[in-house]
């Protein structure tokens, strides 16, 4: 993944996080695509199919890692393990 695509990932993760915190709901497919378009715009890139696939795969991995961390943190006293 090139540095410019990493920038798209960072923009998209920030945008999705803010949106999810504000709405308290997971984004729809349409919203994800909107955030992807915005992230490419902010990074000054024109998306190709191959690039978009790499970015979305990276976003998916980052979200899965974050969910794993949140699940681990949520296992405090009184929570089943």
LUMSEDREN-534447 format. One record per residue: x, y, z negated of N, C-alpha, C in turn; residue in one letter. Coordinates in nm, 3 decimals, padded with zeros to 5 digits. Layout:
N
+---------+---------+---------+---------+---------+---------+---------+---------+---------+------+
|     n_X |     n_Y |     n_Z |    ca_X |    ca_Y |    ca_Z |     c_X |     c_Y |     c_Z | resn |
+---------+---------+---------+---------+---------+---------+---------+---------+---------+------+
|       X |       Y |       Z |       X |       Y |       Z |       X |       Y |       Z |    a |
...
+---------+---------+---------+---------+---------+---------+---------+---------+---------+------+
This chain:
81
+---------+---------+---------+---------+---------+---------+---------+---------+---------+------+
|     n_X |     n_Y |     n_Z |    ca_X |    ca_Y |    ca_Z |     c_X |     c_Y |     c_Z | resn |
+---------+---------+---------+---------+---------+---------+---------+---------+---------+------+
|  00.086 | -00.117 |  00.000 |  00.000 |  00.000 |  00.000 |  00.091 |  00.124 |  00.000 |    x |
|  00.065 |  00.214 |  00.092 |  00.146 |  00.334 |  00.103 |  00.104 |  00.436 | -00.003 |    x |
|  00.191 |  00.532 | -00.029 |  00.166 |  00.633 | -00.133 |  00.035 |  00.708 | -00.107 |    x |
|  00.006 |  00.740 |  00.018 | -00.116 |  00.814 |  00.050 | -00.240 |  00.733 |  00.009 |    x |
| -00.236 |  00.601 |  00.029 | -00.348 |  00.516 | -00.011 | -00.358 |  00.510 | -00.163 |    x |
| -00.244 |  00.511 | -00.231 | -00.247 |  00.512 | -00.377 | -00.313 |  00.639 | -00.428 |    x |
| -00.292 |  00.749 | -00.357 | -00.358 |  00.874 | -00.392 | -00.509 |  00.862 | -00.375 |    x |
| -00.552 |  00.795 | -00.268 | -00.695 |  00.773 | -00.246 | -00.752 |  00.691 | -00.362 |    x |
| -00.681 |  00.587 | -00.403 | -00.725 |  00.503 | -00.515 | -00.740 |  00.587 | -00.642 |    x |
| -00.641 |  00.670 | -00.671 | -00.647 |  00.753 | -00.792 | -00.765 |  00.850 | -00.788 |    x |
| -00.786 |  00.915 | -00.673 | -00.899 |  01.006 | -00.658 | -01.032 |  00.931 | -00.676 |    x |
| -01.039 |  00.815 | -00.613 | -01.164 |  00.740 | -00.619 | -01.193 |  00.688 | -00.759 |    x |
| -01.091 |  00.637 | -00.828 | -01.112 |  00.590 | -00.965 | -01.158 |  00.703 | -01.056 |    x |
| -01.098 |  00.820 | -01.041 | -01.138 |  00.935 | -01.122 | -01.282 |  00.974 | -01.092 |    x |
| -01.314 |  00.981 | -00.966 | -01.448 |  01.021 | -00.924 | -01.554 |  00.920 | -00.971 |    x |
| -01.525 |  00.791 | -00.954 | -01.619 |  00.688 | -00.997 | -01.637 |  00.688 | -01.149 |    x |
| -01.528 |  00.708 | -01.221 | -01.535 |  00.710 | -01.366 | -01.621 |  00.825 | -01.416 |    x |
| -01.599 |  00.943 | -01.361 | -01.679 |  01.060 | -01.401 | -01.825 |  01.036 | -01.369 |    x |
| -01.853 |  00.986 | -01.251 | -01.991 |  00.959 | -01.211 | -02.058 |  00.857 | -01.302 |    x |
| -01.987 |  00.749 | -01.333 | -02.044 |  00.644 | -01.419 | -02.070 |  00.696 | -01.560 |    x |
| -01.979 |  00.779 | -01.611 | -01.999 |  00.835 | -01.745 | -02.118 |  00.931 | -01.748 |    x |
| -02.136 |  01.006 | -01.642 | -02.247 |  01.100 | -01.636 | -02.381 |  01.029 | -01.620 |    x |
| -02.385 |  00.929 | -01.534 | -02.512 |  00.861 | -01.507 | -02.538 |  00.743 | -01.599 |    x |
| -02.431 |  00.694 | -01.664 | -02.439 |  00.576 | -01.749 | -02.494 |  00.454 | -01.674 |    x |
| -02.461 |  00.448 | -01.546 | -02.504 |  00.336 | -01.462 | -02.395 |  00.305 | -01.361 |    x |
| -02.392 |  00.182 | -01.319 | -02.296 |  00.142 | -01.215 | -02.338 |  00.207 | -01.084 |    x |
| -02.241 |  00.247 | -01.004 | -02.275 |  00.312 | -00.876 | -02.332 |  00.213 | -00.776 |    x |
| -02.419 |  00.264 | -00.689 | -02.473 |  00.183 | -00.580 | -02.367 |  00.170 | -00.472 |    x |
| -02.391 |  00.083 | -00.375 | -02.297 |  00.068 | -00.264 | -02.282 |  00.201 | -00.189 |    x |
| -02.393 |  00.270 | -00.173 | -02.390 |  00.399 | -00.103 | -02.305 |  00.500 | -00.179 |    x |
| -02.317 |  00.501 | -00.311 | -02.238 |  00.594 | -00.391 | -02.090 |  00.559 | -00.384 |    x |
| -02.057 |  00.431 | -00.385 | -01.917 |  00.388 | -00.373 | -01.860 |  00.437 | -00.240 |    x |
| -01.934 |  00.421 | -00.133 | -01.887 |  00.466 | -00.003 | -01.872 |  00.617 |  00.001 |    x |
| -01.962 |  00.688 | -00.064 | -01.953 |  00.834 | -00.072 | -01.825 |  00.874 | -00.145 |    x |
| -01.796 |  00.809 | -00.257 | -01.674 |  00.838 | -00.333 | -01.550 |  00.804 | -00.251 |    x |
| -01.557 |  00.697 | -00.172 | -01.446 |  00.659 | -00.086 | -01.419 |  00.768 |  00.018 |    x |
| -01.525 |  00.817 |  00.081 | -01.510 |  00.925 |  00.179 | -01.449 |  01.049 |  00.115 |    x |
| -01.499 |  01.085 | -00.003 | -01.446 |  01.202 | -00.073 | -01.298 |  01.184 | -00.107 |    x |
| -01.261 |  01.065 | -00.151 | -01.123 |  01.039 | -00.189 | -01.030 |  01.051 | -00.067 |    x |
| -01.073 |  00.999 |  00.047 | -00.992 |  01.012 |  00.168 | -00.980 |  01.159 |  00.208 |    x |
| -01.090 |  01.233 |  00.198 | -01.088 |  01.376 |  00.229 | -00.988 |  01.449 |  00.141 |    x |
| -00.996 |  01.425 |  00.009 | -00.906 |  01.491 | -00.086 | -00.760 |  01.458 | -00.060 |    x |
| -00.735 |  01.336 | -00.014 | -00.598 |  01.295 |  00.013 | -00.552 |  01.341 |  00.152 |    x |
| -00.645 |  01.396 |  00.230 | -00.611 |  01.443 |  00.363 | -00.586 |  01.331 |  00.463 |    x |
| -00.653 |  01.219 |  00.444 | -00.635 |  01.103 |  00.532 | -00.763 |  01.071 |  00.608 |    x |
| -00.746 |  01.009 |  00.721 | -00.859 |  00.955 |  00.797 | -00.856 |  00.805 |  00.775 |    x |
| -00.964 |  00.749 |  00.721 | -00.963 |  00.606 |  00.689 | -00.968 |  00.518 |  00.813 |    x |
| -00.891 |  00.410 |  00.808 | -00.903 |  00.304 |  00.906 | -00.968 |  00.187 |  00.834 |    x |
| -01.016 |  00.092 |  00.908 | -01.078 | -00.025 |  00.844 | -00.978 | -00.098 |  00.755 |    x |
| -00.857 | -00.117 |  00.803 | -00.755 | -00.188 |  00.725 | -00.720 | -00.111 |  00.598 |    x |
| -00.707 |  00.019 |  00.610 | -00.675 |  00.101 |  00.493 | -00.788 |  00.098 |  00.391 |    x |
| -00.910 |  00.112 |  00.438 | -01.026 |  00.110 |  00.347 | -01.036 | -00.023 |  00.274 |    x |
| -01.006 | -00.131 |  00.342 | -01.009 | -00.263 |  00.277 | -00.902 | -00.271 |  00.168 |    x |
| -00.781 | -00.223 |  00.198 | -00.675 | -00.224 |  00.096 | -00.714 | -00.139 | -00.025 |    x |
| -00.770 | -00.021 |  00.001 | -00.809 |  00.069 | -00.107 | -00.919 |  00.005 | -00.191 |    x |
| -01.021 | -00.049 | -00.126 | -01.132 | -00.109 | -00.201 | -01.088 | -00.232 | -00.280 |    x |
| -00.995 | -00.310 | -00.225 | -00.942 | -00.425 | -00.299 | -00.868 | -00.378 | -00.423 |    x |
| -00.790 | -00.272 | -00.409 | -00.716 | -00.218 | -00.524 | -00.812 | -00.163 | -00.628 |    x |
| -00.915 | -00.091 | -00.584 | -01.017 | -00.037 | -00.675 | -01.082 | -00.152 | -00.752 |    x |
| -01.115 | -00.259 | -00.681 | -01.178 | -00.375 | -00.744 | -01.087 | -00.435 | -00.851 |    x |
| -00.959 | -00.449 | -00.822 | -00.865 | -00.503 | -00.921 | -00.855 | -00.411 | -01.043 |    x |
| -00.849 | -00.281 | -01.019 | -00.839 | -00.185 | -01.129 | -00.964 | -00.188 | -01.216 |    x |
| -01.081 | -00.198 | -01.154 | -01.207 | -00.204 | -01.230 | -01.211 | -00.333 | -01.312 |    x |
| -01.170 | -00.445 | -01.252 | -01.169 | -00.572 | -01.326 | -01.074 | -00.566 | -01.445 |    x |
| -00.957 | -00.503 | -01.426 | -00.864 | -00.488 | -01.538 | -00.926 | -00.405 | -01.649 |    x |
| -00.991 | -00.296 | -01.612 | -01.052 | -00.206 | -01.710 | -01.163 | -00.278 | -01.786 |    x |
| -01.244 | -00.357 | -01.715 | -01.351 | -00.431 | -01.782 | -01.293 | -00.532 | -01.880 |    x |
| -01.184 | -00.597 | -01.844 | -01.119 | -00.693 | -01.932 | -01.069 | -00.624 | -02.058 |    x |
| -01.008 | -00.508 | -02.042 | -00.958 | -00.432 | -02.157 | -01.073 | -00.389 | -02.246 |    x |
| -01.181 | -00.339 | -02.185 | -01.296 | -00.295 | -02.264 | -01.359 | -00.412 | -02.340 |    x |
| -01.366 | -00.530 | -02.276 | -01.419 | -00.647 | -02.344 | -01.331 | -00.684 | -02.462 |    x |
| -01.200 | -00.678 | -02.443 | -01.107 | -00.711 | -02.551 | -01.121 | -00.612 | -02.666 |    x |
| -01.127 | -00.484 | -02.635 | -01.140 | -00.380 | -02.738 | -01.271 | -00.396 | -02.814 |    x |
| -01.376 | -00.436 | -02.745 | -01.507 | -00.451 | -02.806 | -01.519 | -00.567 | -02.902 |    x |
| -01.417 | -00.651 | -02.909 | -01.420 | -00.767 | -02.999 | -01.369 | -00.731 | -03.137 |    x |
| -01.443 | -00.648 | -03.206 | -01.405 | -00.611 | -03.342 | -01.472 | -00.701 | -03.442 |    x |
| -01.468 | -00.662 | -03.568 | -01.533 | -00.736 | -03.674 | -01.681 | -00.749 | -03.642 |    x |
| -01.736 | -00.867 | -03.663 | -01.879 | -00.888 | -03.643 | -01.920 | -00.914 | -03.501 |    x |
| -01.823 | -00.914 | -03.408 | -01.854 | -00.945 | -03.270 | -01.806 | -01.086 | -03.240 |    x |
| -01.886 | -01.166 | -03.170 | -01.842 | -01.301 | -03.137 | -01.722 | -01.297 | -03.041 |    x |
| -01.632 | -01.392 | -03.057 | -01.512 | -01.396 | -02.972 | -01.532 | -01.487 | -02.856 |    x |
+---------+---------+---------+---------+---------+---------+---------+---------+---------+------+
